[in-house]
Amino acid sequence: TFYFGDLMQRIPVTERPYLAAAAAEHELEYVAGSGVTGWDESAYYQFTPQQIEENIVKPAEELEELCFQVVDRAVNTEEVLDRLCIPEYFWDYIATSWRNGDKNLYGRMDLSYNGTGPAKLLEYNADTPTTLYESAVFQWEWLEQAAELKLLPEGVDQLNDVHEKIVETLPQLGVAGLSHFACNQDIEDDTGTLEYLEECAREAGLETCILGMEDIGLNDQGQFTDLEDRVISTLVKLYPWEWIMAEDFGRHVPASGAQFIEPPWKAILSNKGLLPLLWGMFDGHPNLLPAFFEDDPAAADFTDTGTYVRKPMLSRQGANIEIVQEGKTIFHSDGPYGEDPHILQGFEPLPEFDEGYPLLGCWLVASKAVGLCIREDKILATGKGARFVPHVILD
């Protein structure tokens, strides 16, 4: 058993003997000798109920409230929207979405937490987070089956109401008639997550249809349509708002009359520019790290210390991240965002367990913290090579 302090534990465990069959049932890739791609059940992380409630659930929900204050400020301040690289033709659309109270479905806050002290927000995947199915379904099934096989101590639980809360929330979003679900179907993680959300919607009694983003058309009235020329009144998208805003498609969005899930105001929270905005408004908050826009004069003082993380404002899967410690670059990842605007953030190293670095992701559904996913990588900035490690709660 590996410990960090006296509390958070990484505990080796025997894999389920029928793991290959379980993977096949859930349409996950299984490779003989290495297991399920992106998944590792040779160990689990163990927390106390107090750690989960006091150090993860409460802070995540409090951070969500602070995020709402940032949105409220942003929609009333053109300089902030400009700073976030949001095109001007979208400003009124985002502001109207926020003022109308358009409801959000889900997001994942990524936290650095070592079992003691306050968890620190590293970033907020507020618009298109993935690993949802593994968190909500595959991880819960692992808990039930591993407990039944007596691979786990008696009385274990999990922070995992994700599935139930999504099914409960979808009908409360004001969806009328047919709901369309769309993503770039060439991106496997996005497709899997979207298909799971559509399954949840059907379980909730909604009428659904899946299509590719490239299959969406435009009629003479400026409404979006599907391949059967049906008007799209609600679009659940797994396609980042910044991509939409950068494309011709985006020009038609504000006047389309379609309801989008996630709502337009989530574009403010899914941007890493959120981090310096949060720090600027709530400087010193125990769950925040110092953060600045790279061209902010305050950033010069920050870099004088020689220890910080440099991140693109808009990026995915750990691309183009640089970690500098005492003036030396100790980590750098490649990617397509190198020329984009960046932010600087305080360096809060992930804890190390057995040569792996766990990143905690707290799932929020309808702004309530309802689930936990842990992705473990061999490098300090969690990327495409990370593997999902399940967790348990034990008093």
N, C-alpha and C positions, 0 to 999 in steps of 0.2 A: 504494500500500500504506500502511495506517495502522498505526503502531506504538505500543505502550505500553511504555516502557523498551526493552530490546533483545530481548525474548523473545516475548510474546504478540502475534500479528499478525492483522489482519483484512484479507483479500486479496480484491479484486474478481475475479470469474470469470464467464465466459460461461454463461448458462443452457443447459440441454439443449434442443436444437431441438424435441424432441417432448414438452415438459413437459406440454402439455394432455392428450396421450394417456396419459402416465404417471399423471397425476392421475385420469383416468377409470378406469384399470385398478385404482387403489387406492381408488376411490370417495371421492376428495377433491374439494372444490369448486374449480373453476378459473374465473376471471373474465378474459376477454380484456382485455389492457392492464395488469392488476395481478397476474396470476399465480395461484398456489395460495393460497387463503385461509389465513392463519396460517403461511405458509412463505415463505422468501426464499433462493433459491440464486444471487443475484447476487453473493454474497460467501461466504467461509468463514473460520473462525477456525483458525489453525494453532498447534500446540503441539509442543514437543520431547517425546521419551519421558520424559526426566527430570522435566519439569513434570507430566506426567500421573501418573507413578508416585509421585513424592515430594510433590507439592503438592496432589494431588486424591485418588488411590486410597488411599494410606496414611492421610492424615488422615480421610477419610470412614469407613474401617473402624475407626479408633481412636475416632472420635466415636460410632460405633454401639456400641462396647463401653462407652463412658461412659453412653450412653442406657440400656443394660441395667442399669447400676448405679443409675440414677435409678429405673427401674421397680422394681428390687428394694427400694429404700428406700420408694417410694410405696406398694406393696402392704402394707407393714408399718407404715404411718403414716397413720392416718385423717385427720389434719389436712391432709396433702398431697392426698389424694383429694378432700377437701372444698374445698381451695383451687383445685383444677382443675375445680370445678363438676360433678363426677361424682356422680350421685344415690346415696344410701346403699344402695339395694337392689341396686346393681351392684357394690359393693365386694368382697364375697366372691367373686362370679363372676369378676371381673378377677383377684383374687389367686389363685384356684384355677387359672385359665387359665395364669398365669405359673408357678406351682409345678408344674403338670403338664407344663411344657415345650412347650405348644402352639406349633407352628412358624409362623413368618411367611413370607410370600412375597416382597413387594417394597416399596420406598419410594423417595422421591427427596429428597435433601438439596440445598437451594438455597444456593449459595455466592456470595460476592463475591470475585472473584479477578482480579487485573490482570496476571498473568504473572510477578510477583515477590513474594516474601514469602509468608507463610502465607495460605491461603484462609480466609475467615471464614464460619461458619455463620450464615445469616440466618433459616432456619426449616427444619423437617423435615416434608415431606408424607408421613407414614408410613402413612396409612390409605387414601386415595383419590386418589393422584396420577394425572394424565392426561398427554397428549403421549407416551404409551408407544409407540404404533404408529409415530408419526413418528420417534421415537428409534431404535427397534429395526429397523424395516423400511425406511421411506421414505428415511431418512438413509443407510442402508447401501447401498441400491440407487443413490442419488445418487453415492456414492463410487465404486462399481464402474463405473457408466456414464460418469461424468465422467472417470475415469481412462482408460477405453477410448477415449473421444473425444479424449484427450490434452489435456483442459482443466486437468489437475492435473499437478504434477511427478511423476516416476517414484518409486515406492517409498512412496507415502503409505499410511497405515493409519488406523484409527479405534479409539477405546475403545468397543467395541460387541460384547459377548457377551450382550446382553440376551435375545434370542430363544432362543438355545441354553440359557441358564441357566434361563429360565422353564420351558421344555419339560422340562428335566432335573429341576427342583425339584418341579413339581406332583405327580408320582407319589410323591414322598418325604414328602408332608404327611399321610400316613395316611388318604387318601381311600378310602372303601369304597363300592362300588356307584355309583349315579347321582349326579353332581355338578350342583347347580343354580347358575345364574349370574343375579344380579338387580341392578337399579339403577332409578333414576327414568328411565324411557325418554323423558321430555320433555327431558332434558339431553343434548345431542348429544355433547359431549366424553366424558361418562360412558358413554353407550351404545357409542360407538366403541371406547373402551378395553376395556369389558367383552366386546364381541364378539371383540376380538383375543385376550383372555385365554382365552376359550372355544375359539377356534381352536387356541391353544397346547395346551390340555388335550386336545383331540381328537387333535392330532398326537402327544401323549404316550400315547395309547391309552386315555384316560378316556372314560367315557360321560357325556354332558352334556345339559343342558336350560337354555334361557334363558327368563326371565320377568320381568315388572315387579314391583317391590316391592309394589305395591298388589294383585297377584294372589296373594300368599301368604296361605293360610288357616290355621286352627287346628282340630285335631280334638279329640274328647272326651278324649283322653289328654294334651292339652297339647302335641302335636307340631305342627310347621309342615308344611303340605301345599301341593302345587302345584294347578294347575287340573284335573288328572286325579285328584286326591285321593291322589297318591303322597306318602309321608312324605319330607320334606327332611332328609336325614342330613348333607349337606355343602352349605353356602351360600357361594359366592364372591360377595361383595357389593361393588359400587361405590356405597356409600351410607354416609355418615359415621356413626361410632359415636355422635357427639353427637346426630344426628338420631334415630337409633334409640332412644336413651335418653330423648329428649324426647317420644316418641310412646307410645300405648297398646301398640303392637306390642312395645316394649322390655320391658314388664312381664312378657311371656311368654318372653323370651329365656333367662334363666338356667335355667329348668326344662324347656326345649324338647328338650334332648338333642342339638341340632344342633351340628355343627362349623362354626365361622365362619372364613373367610379374607378379610380379616386377622383374627387372633385378638383377643379382647377386650382384652388388655393393650396392644395398639397404641393404644387410646384415650388412654393416658398420653402417648405420643410424638407423636400427631397434634395435640396441644393446644399452643398457643404458650406456655402456662405451663411447658412443658418448658424453655424458654430460661433463665428465672430459676432454675429448679431445677438445671440444668447449671452455671450460673455460681456458684450457692451452694455446690455440691459441688466444683467444679474451677476456682475463681477464678484468673484469670490464664492459663488454658490458651491457647496461641497461636492455636487455631482457633475460639475463642469470643469473643463480644463481651459486655461487661458488660450484664446484664439484671436487671430487678427487677419484681415485681408493683407495680402503680401505687400501691396503698395501703401498700406497705412503707415504713417510715420512711427506709430507705436510699435510696429513690427520690427523696426531697427533695434529698439531697445531689447525686444524679445530675443532677436538673433544674437545679440551681444553675449548672451549666456552660452550660446553655442550648442544648445540642446533643444530640439524641436522636431516636429513632423511637418513636412510640406506635402499638401494634397491638392489635386485639381478640384475646382468647385463642382464640376460635373464629371463623374467618372463611375465606372463599374468594376467589380471583381478585383479590387486592390491594385488597379493599374496606375502607373506613374506616381507612386508614393516614394518619398525619400525620408529616411530617418537619420537625423544628425545628432550625434552625442559628443559633447565637449569639442565641437568644431570638426569632427570627422564623420563622414557619411558611413553609417554602419549597415544601411540597407537601401536598396534602390530597385524599383520594379519598372519594367518597360510598359509601353502601352501607347494608345493613339491620342492621349490628352496632353502631351508634353508642352504644346504651345498655348494651351488654354490658361485663363486666369486661375491662380492658386490661392490657397489660404495657408497660414501657419498655425499650428496647434501645439500645445504643450505635450511632451512625450511622457506617456504613462505606459511603461512596458507591460505587456501581458505577462501573467505569471507563467512560470515554466514547470511543467510536470513531465517527467520521463521523456525529456527532449522534445516535448510538444508544447505549443502555446494555445491555450483555450480562449476563444472569444465568445462571450456570452451574448446571445441575442434574445431580448425580451419582446415577445409578441404583444401588440396592443390590438384589440378588436373593439370598435366603437369607443376608442380611447381608454379602455380598461386593460390592465396588464393581466393576460390570461394564459401565457405560455412561455416556455424557455427552450431555446435551441443552443447547443454548444458546438461550435465548429473549431476543430483543432488543426493547426498547421505546423509544419516544421520550421517556418519562418515567422518573423515578428509581425509582418503585415499579412493578414489572412487573405488568401487568394484562391485561385481555381483549384489548387491541390489540397484544399482543406477537406477534412473528413468529419462527418457529423458523429459526435459521441453522445450517447443518451445520458440522462441524469435521473437521480432519485432524490426524494425527500425522506429523511428518517429522523425521528425525534430521539 
